[in-house]
Amino acid sequence: MDLVESFLRAALGLGLDAKEIGVAQMALRAAVAYAVTLVFVRLAKKRFMGHATAFDVILGIMLGATVSRAITGNAPFGPALAAGAALIAMHWLFSLLSYRSHAFGNLVKGRPRTLIRDGAPDRDAMRRAHITEHDLDEDLRAEGADSPRVVKEARLERSGKVSVVKRGEPKVVEVRVEEGVQVVRVEVG
């Protein structure tokens, strides 16, 4: 065991000041930190880096900052990786609590906010979300809607993305009675 510990101390530059860590030691620290962080992220579930909420982004920033300190030697290697593991454990626990309690989920992740209902923008909701008409128009265009009028509902999701449900196209029914009688078109919708 002493031989393994001695090897790791020398290979990773454990116990050295940040300025004393060599190129090979820094590269090996980066490789080990990458592998350990990959395991952490896999434990944190796939959605952690997918459609991220502020809850998820905070974890990404803090995890990166913590692990980078382990690589550069600005923090002790083992304890910095342990701090990363603690962050992942807290994220996992908060995700579990959010799953079991909608109130807790709303507290840590926020709530979606309806911005448009039946083609009419909700100006109060937009104001509370700090979304201008130009911002909303841009988000609508990104979702293939050229105007709020064609939107049944648009929501600002917890991830910050605007999701859009377009109004259905009206159904057109043609009615023919007899020859010589005018055709009537009726739009339903």
Backbone torsions as a table, in degrees:
resi	resn	phi	psi	omega
1	MET	NA	-40.1	178.1
2	ASP	-62.6	-33.7	179.2
3	LEU	-66.7	-43.4	178.5
4	VAL	-64.1	-44.7	179.9
5	GLU	-62.4	-43.4	178.8
6	SER	-62.6	-41.9	178.7
7	PHE	-61.9	-47.7	-179.5
8	LEU	-62.8	-40.4	179.5
9	ARG	-61.8	-42.6	-179.3
10	ALA	-72.5	-45.1	-175.8
11	ALA	-66.4	-40.6	-177.0
12	LEU	-95.1	-7.0	-178.7
13	GLY	69.6	32.9	-179.4
14	LEU	-67.6	135.8	-179.9
15	GLY	89.4	-6.4	178.3
16	LEU	-87.9	155.1	171.5
17	ASP	-70.8	156.5	-177.8
18	ALA	-54.7	-37.3	-177.8
19	LYS	-71.9	-18.4	-177.0
20	GLU	-92.2	-8.3	-178.1
21	ILE	-73.9	128.5	-178.7
22	GLY	-82.8	173.1	-178.6
23	VAL	-60.2	-48.7	-178.5
24	ALA	-63.6	-40.1	178.4
25	GLN	-65.1	-41.8	178.9
26	MET	-64.4	-41.5	179.1
27	ALA	-64.7	-42.2	178.8
28	LEU	-67.3	-39.9	175.4
29	ARG	-58.5	-43.5	179.9
30	ALA	-62.6	-42.4	-179.9
31	ALA	-64.9	-45.0	179.2
32	VAL	-65.5	-44.8	179.8
33	ALA	-63.0	-37.8	177.6
34	TYR	-62.3	-48.1	-179.2
35	ALA	-62.9	-43.5	179.7
36	VAL	-66.2	-42.6	179.7
37	THR	-65.8	-36.6	176.0
38	LEU	-60.1	-43.3	175.9
39	VAL	-61.8	-44.7	179.0
40	PHE	-56.9	-48.5	-176.6
41	VAL	-65.5	-38.0	176.7
42	ARG	-63.3	-36.1	177.5
43	LEU	-70.4	-26.2	-176.9
44	ALA	-79.0	-2.3	179.2
45	LYS	85.3	155.9	-174.0
46	LYS	-64.8	-35.7	-172.9
47	ARG	-68.6	-13.2	-179.5
48	PHE	-53.3	-39.7	-178.8
49	MET	-110.0	8.8	179.4
50	GLY	-85.2	-118.8	177.1
51	HIS	-78.6	87.9	-168.6
52	ALA	-80.7	136.4	169.3
53	THR	-91.7	173.1	176.5
54	ALA	-57.3	-36.2	176.7
55	PHE	-54.1	-43.7	-179.0
56	ASP	-77.7	-38.3	-179.1
57	VAL	-63.3	-40.5	178.9
58	ILE	-58.5	-43.3	178.4
59	LEU	-60.9	-45.0	-179.0
60	GLY	-59.8	-44.2	-179.7
61	ILE	-65.9	-48.2	-177.3
62	MET	-66.4	-39.2	179.4
63	LEU	-64.3	-44.0	178.5
64	GLY	-61.8	-43.6	-179.3
65	ALA	-64.8	-41.5	-177.8
66	THR	-68.1	-48.1	-178.1
67	VAL	-68.0	-35.3	179.0
68	SER	-62.7	-34.4	177.8
69	ARG	-66.1	-33.4	176.5
70	ALA	-66.4	-39.2	-178.4
71	ILE	-67.8	-46.2	-174.9
72	THR	-80.9	-11.0	179.5
73	GLY	85.6	9.8	177.5
74	ASN	-77.1	-9.4	173.5
75	ALA	-142.6	152.1	178.4
76	PRO	-57.2	137.7	-172.6
77	PHE	-57.1	-58.5	-177.4
78	GLY	-61.0	-51.8	178.8
79	PRO	-60.7	-34.6	178.1
80	ALA	-66.4	-41.2	176.5
81	LEU	-67.4	-35.6	176.4
82	ALA	-64.8	-36.9	176.5
83	ALA	-64.0	-39.1	175.4
84	GLY	-61.0	-42.5	177.6
85	ALA	-63.7	-37.5	178.1
86	ALA	-65.2	-38.8	177.3
87	LEU	-62.9	-43.9	178.7
88	ILE	-64.0	-41.2	179.1
89	ALA	-62.6	-42.2	178.1
90	MET	-64.4	-42.0	178.3
91	HIS	-61.4	-44.9	179.6
92	TRP	-61.8	-44.8	179.9
93	LEU	-64.3	-45.3	178.6
94	PHE	-63.8	-37.0	176.5
95	SER	-63.9	-42.6	178.6
96	LEU	-63.8	-45.8	178.8
97	LEU	-63.6	-37.0	177.8
98	SER	-65.8	-36.2	177.9
99	TYR	-65.5	-39.7	-176.8
100	ARG	-83.7	-24.2	-177.5
101	SER	-133.3	110.9	178.9
102	HIS	-61.8	-35.2	179.5
103	ALA	-62.0	-44.3	178.6
104	PHE	-65.9	-40.6	178.2
105	GLY	-60.4	-42.4	177.6
106	ASN	-65.2	-35.1	179.9
107	LEU	-65.3	-46.3	-174.9
108	VAL	-91.3	-24.6	-176.9
109	LYS	-110.7	-16.2	-177.5
110	GLY	90.0	-175.1	-179.1
111	ARG	-126.5	150.1	171.3
112	PRO	-71.3	155.4	-178.0
113	ARG	-131.7	127.1	178.8
114	THR	-76.2	123.1	-178.3
115	LEU	-101.8	-30.5	178.5
116	ILE	-136.2	134.6	173.9
117	ARG	-132.7	124.9	179.7
118	ASP	50.2	45.9	175.2
119	GLY	81.7	-5.0	-177.0
120	ALA	-108.3	117.3	176.7
121	PRO	-64.7	141.6	176.2
122	ASP	-95.2	98.7	-175.3
123	ARG	-62.3	-36.8	178.9
124	ASP	-64.7	-43.3	178.6
125	ALA	-64.6	-39.7	178.4
126	MET	-63.8	-42.7	179.3
127	ARG	-61.7	-45.9	-179.4
128	ARG	-64.1	-30.1	179.7
129	ALA	-90.7	-1.4	-178.6
130	HIS	59.4	43.1	179.0
131	ILE	-113.4	121.2	178.6
132	THR	-82.4	168.3	175.8
133	GLU	-61.1	-37.2	178.8
134	HIS	-64.5	-41.5	177.3
135	ASP	-60.6	-46.4	-178.4
136	LEU	-63.6	-44.4	178.3
137	ASP	-58.3	-42.9	179.0
138	GLU	-61.6	-45.9	179.7
139	ASP	-64.3	-38.1	178.6
140	LEU	-64.7	-45.3	179.0
141	ARG	-60.4	-38.5	179.0
142	ALA	-63.0	-24.8	179.1
143	GLU	-98.8	8.1	176.0
144	GLY	83.1	18.3	177.7
145	ALA	-111.3	123.2	-176.0
146	ASP	-87.4	-6.4	-177.9
147	SER	-163.1	152.8	176.0
148	PRO	-60.1	-25.5	-177.9
149	ARG	-60.9	-28.5	-177.4
150	VAL	-89.9	5.3	-174.9
151	VAL	-104.1	126.2	173.6
152	LYS	-75.8	-46.8	178.5
153	GLU	-153.9	138.4	173.1
154	ALA	-129.1	132.4	-179.1
155	ARG	-125.2	140.1	168.4
156	LEU	-84.4	110.4	-176.4
157	GLU	-78.7	168.5	-178.9
158	ARG	-63.2	-22.9	178.9
159	SER	-79.7	-10.1	-177.3
160	GLY	96.2	-7.6	178.2
161	LYS	-81.4	145.4	174.8
162	VAL	-96.8	120.0	176.3
163	SER	-99.8	143.0	-172.6
164	VAL	-127.1	132.5	170.5
165	VAL	-113.8	115.6	-178.2
166	LYS	-79.3	154.9	173.3
167	ARG	-67.3	147.5	176.6
168	GLY	-71.1	148.2	176.1
169	GLU	-67.5	138.9	179.1
170	PRO	-66.5	145.0	176.7
171	LYS	-84.7	137.0	179.4
172	VAL	-110.3	126.3	179.6
173	VAL	-118.1	127.5	175.4
174	GLU	-101.6	133.7	-179.4
175	VAL	-115.4	124.1	176.1
176	ARG	-118.5	128.3	-178.5
177	VAL	-97.3	-69.1	179.7
178	GLU	-143.8	168.3	177.3
179	GLU	-63.1	136.1	-179.9
180	GLY	89.9	-4.5	178.7
181	VAL	-101.2	144.4	-177.9
182	GLN	-66.3	144.2	176.6
183	VAL	-81.9	134.8	179.2
184	VAL	-109.2	127.5	175.0
185	ARG	-103.3	129.1	-179.7
186	VAL	-121.0	127.1	174.2
187	GLU	-96.4	127.2	179.2
188	VAL	-114.3	129.7	177.9
189	GLY	149.5	NA	NA
